[in-house]
Amino acid sequence: RSRDPEEFSYRCRRKTKVRDDGACGKLFITGPLADNEVSRRTIAWISNRENVTNLLFKYADRSNLGEIQARVNELTESLNALSKALTPPPGVPRMPLETYYARAAEIEEERRSLGRRLAVTREAGMLSELLEMDDVEAEWNARPVAWRRAILKLVTLSVVIEPRGKGPSGQRAHLRTFDPSRIEVQF
């Protein structure tokens, strides 16, 4: 990586005779291009609440997990029943909107508190925080690099940049454009 944060790049380590760890010494990609593509894919992955919830259970406190999951299921059913009260069958009075919103807010607050109870580790706390975000992309862009790196370490198994091909015949390496398909992110 170069010193200037706007001009840094990623390079593959040189291959050594001592170890054969897949290093090639030839791979090169400019940092902002790689970071933007990895960020885009990570934001898409963490925007799916189911992905984050499943990962949260990996880092959660196992002693209370069954009890908390059962209560979250009950609260979800209560929220569904509450929604049905807004469109009752003929002859049954409709629930006032103020009552609906007040009860829905109580249910959501209890669900959040249950999520915080699961978050006894630093990792689980960060994942729980992701679940509470309304606009993941805006939060991602507003947070410091250290936070984004911590999230990447939590949610990705690997980030691999494949070597580029030879390009169209006769085209020199410095004329080739960035190909985002070279980047593989495994979650």
N, C-alpha and C positions, 0 to 999 in steps of 0.2 A: 504494500500500500504506500502510496506517496504521502507526503506530509500535508499537502493542501486538501482540506476536506471536500472541496468541490471537484478535485481532479484525481481522487484515489481510484485504485483499480484492484481487482483480485487476480492473482496469478497462482498457478499450480506450482507446488514445491518441485524442486529438481529431483529427479530419480537418482538414487544412490545405489552403489553396489552392495551395501550392507543390508538394506531392507527393500523389499518390493511391496510397497503399500499402495500401488496404483498411481503414484505421482508421475507426471510426465514432463514437467518443466516447460511446457509449451502453451498451456491454456492461459488465456488472458481475456478479461472482460472489464469494462469500465464499471466502477462501483455504482453510480447512480442508476444505470440501466438495470443492473442486477437487483439492486435494492428495491427499485420501483416495482419490478415484476414479482419479486418474492413478497413484498408488502401487499400488492394487489391480490395475490392468491391467498395469503394469510388472512386478510380482511374478509375475503369471501368465505373462508372456512369458519372463522370465529363469528361471523354474522349469523351463522346457522346455530341457533341456541341448543339444538339437540347435540351437535358435536361438542360444544363446550360442557354441557350437562354430563354427557358420557365421560368426558375427561375429568370432570370434577369428581365423579364417583371414584376414580382411580386414586385421587389424592385425599379423599374424604376420610373422616374418622369412621372406621369400620364398626366400632362398638355401637353407635347409634344409627347406622345407616338404614336398617330395616324399619325401625320406628319412624324415622324422618320421612322415608319414602312413602310409607303408608299414610302418614298425615298429609303429605303433599298431594297424594292421590285423592284423599278425602276433600281437600280444599279445591282441587280441580273439579271434582264432581259438584261441589257446592256452587262454584262459579258457573258451571253449566246449568244447574237448576235455577240459579238466580237469573240467568239470561232468559230462560224459558218463562219466568214470571212476568217478563215484559210483554210477552205475546200469549196471554192465557186463552183458554178455550172460551167460546161464547157463554156469556152469563157470569163469568168470574171477573171480578174487578182487577184492573191492571195495577201493578205495583208502581207507586210514584217514582219518577226518575231520581229524585233526591235520595230516596231510600236505597234504590239500586246502586247508585254511585258510592254512597257511604259504605254499604256492605261489601261492594267489590273492592274498595280501597282497603278495608280491613283484611279481606282475604289475601290481597296482594302483599300487604305488609307482613302478614304471618308467613307467607311463602318466602319472602325475602329473609325474614329472620331465621327460618329453617335453613335456608341456603347458607347464611352466615354461621349457623351452628355446625354445618358440615366443614366449614373453612377453618380448620384448626391449624393447618400448615400454611406457610407463606404462599406456596403454590396454589393451594385450594382457595386462599383469599383472593389472589389475583384472578383466578378463573371465576370466582363468585362475582367479582367486580365487573368482569366482562358481561355477565348475564344481566347486570343492571343498566348497561349502557343502551341508550336509545339509538344513537348514531355512532356505530363502531368506527367507521372510516374517519369521521371528524375527530373522535377521541384519539385514534391511532396517530393521526397527523399532528395533533396538539401535544402528545406526550413526548418526553425526552427519549433519546436513542437507547439509553440504558433500560428503560421500561419496555420498549419494543423488543430489544434483544432478549429480555427475560421471558416475554410472552412467546417469542419464537422458540426459545429453548423448551418451553412447556408444551407447545402444541405441535412442533415438527419433530419427526424422527430423523430426517436428513434433508439437506439442500445440496443438490449436486448440479454442477454446471458441466454439461457434456462438451467435449471438444467440437469445434466447428468443422464442418466439412471443407472440402477444397474450394467450394463455391463454384459458380459457373465457370466453364473453361475459359482460361485466359484472364480471369479477374484476379487482381492482386489482393493480398490479404488486407491491406489498409483501406481498400475500397469496399470491402464487404460491410453490410449493415447488420445491426443487432437482430438476432433471431431469438425471441423469447421461448421458443420451443426447446432451446438448448438447456433451459433451467428445469430441473425436476425437483419438486417439493413433495416430500412424503410426510403425511400427517398421521 
